[in-house]
Amino acid sequence: MMSLFDDEQIMRTYAKDIARETERKTAERMIRKGKMTLEEIADYVPALSMEDLKEIEAEVMQLA
C-alpha cells in the first residue's frame, strides 16, 4: 500500500513539473515574440509569478 501511495505521489509531482516546464516554454515563446508585456503574459500563464516572468525575460534577452 505504501508503495502505491509513493508511486501516485511521484506521478503527481512529475505531472506538475511537466506542466510548469510547459508554462515556462510558453511564456518564453511569448516573450521572444515581443508583442506582449509581462503583465499581459501573466494573464495567459497565471501559474508563473511576475518574478518568474522577469527571470525568463532576462534569460531570453541574454541569449538574444
ChimeraX commands (.cxc) that place a marker at each C-alpha (Angstrom):
marker #1 position 0.00,0.00,0.00 radius 0.5
marker #1 position 2.82,2.39,0.87 radius 0.5
marker #1 position 4.45,1.73,-2.49 radius 0.5
marker #1 position 1.23,2.61,-4.30 radius 0.5
marker #1 position 0.97,5.91,-2.44 radius 0.5
marker #1 position 4.59,6.71,-3.21 radius 0.5
marker #1 position 4.09,5.93,-6.90 radius 0.5
marker #1 position 1.00,8.12,-7.04 radius 0.5
marker #1 position 2.82,10.95,-5.30 radius 0.5
marker #1 position 5.74,10.63,-7.70 radius 0.5
marker #1 position 3.41,10.73,-10.70 radius 0.5
marker #1 position 1.56,13.81,-9.40 radius 0.5
marker #1 position 4.85,15.59,-8.79 radius 0.5
marker #1 position 6.11,14.61,-12.23 radius 0.5
marker #1 position 2.92,15.88,-13.87 radius 0.5
marker #1 position 3.22,19.21,-12.04 radius 0.5
marker #1 position 6.85,19.54,-13.13 radius 0.5
marker #1 position 5.92,18.85,-16.76 radius 0.5
marker #1 position 3.08,21.38,-16.61 radius 0.5
marker #1 position 5.34,24.03,-15.11 radius 0.5
marker #1 position 8.00,23.44,-17.76 radius 0.5
marker #1 position 5.35,23.74,-20.47 radius 0.5
marker #1 position 4.17,27.03,-18.96 radius 0.5
marker #1 position 7.74,28.34,-18.87 radius 0.5
marker #1 position 8.27,27.44,-22.51 radius 0.5
marker #1 position 5.00,29.12,-23.46 radius 0.5
marker #1 position 6.00,32.29,-21.62 radius 0.5
marker #1 position 9.45,32.17,-23.22 radius 0.5
marker #1 position 7.93,31.99,-26.71 radius 0.5
marker #1 position 5.60,34.88,-25.92 radius 0.5
marker #1 position 8.50,36.99,-24.64 radius 0.5
marker #1 position 10.57,36.20,-27.73 radius 0.5
marker #1 position 7.72,37.44,-29.95 radius 0.5
marker #1 position 7.90,40.75,-28.10 radius 0.5
marker #1 position 4.28,41.68,-28.77 radius 0.5
marker #1 position 3.01,41.46,-25.21 radius 0.5
marker #1 position 4.00,42.96,-21.90 radius 0.5
marker #1 position 4.88,40.73,-18.97 radius 0.5
marker #1 position 1.60,41.74,-17.35 radius 0.5
marker #1 position -0.32,40.51,-20.39 radius 0.5
marker #1 position 1.66,37.27,-20.46 radius 0.5
marker #1 position 0.87,36.79,-16.76 radius 0.5
marker #1 position -2.83,36.85,-17.68 radius 0.5
marker #1 position -2.31,33.93,-20.08 radius 0.5
marker #1 position 0.13,31.99,-17.90 radius 0.5
marker #1 position -1.16,32.66,-14.37 radius 0.5
marker #1 position 0.81,29.80,-12.81 radius 0.5
marker #1 position 4.02,31.81,-13.24 radius 0.5
marker #1 position 4.71,34.72,-10.93 radius 0.5
marker #1 position 5.85,38.10,-12.18 radius 0.5
marker #1 position 9.28,37.26,-10.74 radius 0.5
marker #1 position 9.33,34.06,-12.82 radius 0.5
marker #1 position 8.43,36.03,-15.93 radius 0.5
marker #1 position 11.13,38.62,-15.26 radius 0.5
marker #1 position 13.67,35.82,-14.81 radius 0.5
marker #1 position 12.59,34.21,-18.09 radius 0.5
marker #1 position 12.76,37.59,-19.84 radius 0.5
marker #1 position 16.32,38.13,-18.56 radius 0.5
marker #1 position 17.33,34.69,-19.85 radius 0.5
marker #1 position 15.79,35.37,-23.25 radius 0.5
marker #1 position 17.49,38.76,-23.53 radius 0.5
marker #1 position 20.85,37.22,-22.61 radius 0.5
marker #1 position 20.53,34.67,-25.40 radius 0.5
marker #1 position 19.46,37.25,-27.98 radius 0.5
marker link #1:1,2 radius 0.2
marker link #1:2,3 radius 0.2
marker link #1:3,4 radius 0.2
marker link #1:4,5 radius 0.2
marker link #1:5,6 radius 0.2
marker link #1:6,7 radius 0.2
marker link #1:7,8 radius 0.2
marker link #1:8,9 radius 0.2
marker link #1:9,10 radius 0.2
marker link #1:10,11 radius 0.2
marker link #1:11,12 radius 0.2
marker link #1:12,13 radius 0.2
marker link #1:13,14 radius 0.2
marker link #1:14,15 radius 0.2
marker link #1:15,16 radius 0.2
marker link #1:16,17 radius 0.2
marker link #1:17,18 radius 0.2
marker link #1:18,19 radius 0.2
marker link #1:19,20 radius 0.2
marker link #1:20,21 radius 0.2
marker link #1:21,22 radius 0.2
marker link #1:22,23 radius 0.2
marker link #1:23,24 radius 0.2
marker link #1:24,25 radius 0.2
marker link #1:25,26 radius 0.2
marker link #1:26,27 radius 0.2
marker link #1:27,28 radius 0.2
marker link #1:28,29 radius 0.2
marker link #1:29,30 radius 0.2
marker link #1:30,31 radius 0.2
marker link #1:31,32 radius 0.2
marker link #1:32,33 radius 0.2
marker link #1:33,34 radius 0.2
marker link #1:34,35 radius 0.2
marker link #1:35,36 radius 0.2
marker link #1:36,37 radius 0.2
marker link #1:37,38 radius 0.2
marker link #1:38,39 radius 0.2
marker link #1:39,40 radius 0.2
marker link #1:40,41 radius 0.2
marker link #1:41,42 radius 0.2
marker link #1:42,43 radius 0.2
marker link #1:43,44 radius 0.2
marker link #1:44,45 radius 0.2
marker link #1:45,46 radius 0.2
marker link #1:46,47 radius 0.2
marker link #1:47,48 radius 0.2
marker link #1:48,49 radius 0.2
marker link #1:49,50 radius 0.2
marker link #1:50,51 radius 0.2
marker link #1:51,52 radius 0.2
marker link #1:52,53 radius 0.2
marker link #1:53,54 radius 0.2
marker link #1:54,55 radius 0.2
marker link #1:55,56 radius 0.2
marker link #1:56,57 radius 0.2
marker link #1:57,58 radius 0.2
marker link #1:58,59 radius 0.2
marker link #1:59,60 radius 0.2
marker link #1:60,61 radius 0.2
marker link #1:61,62 radius 0.2
marker link #1:62,63 radius 0.2
marker link #1:63,64 radius 0.2
view
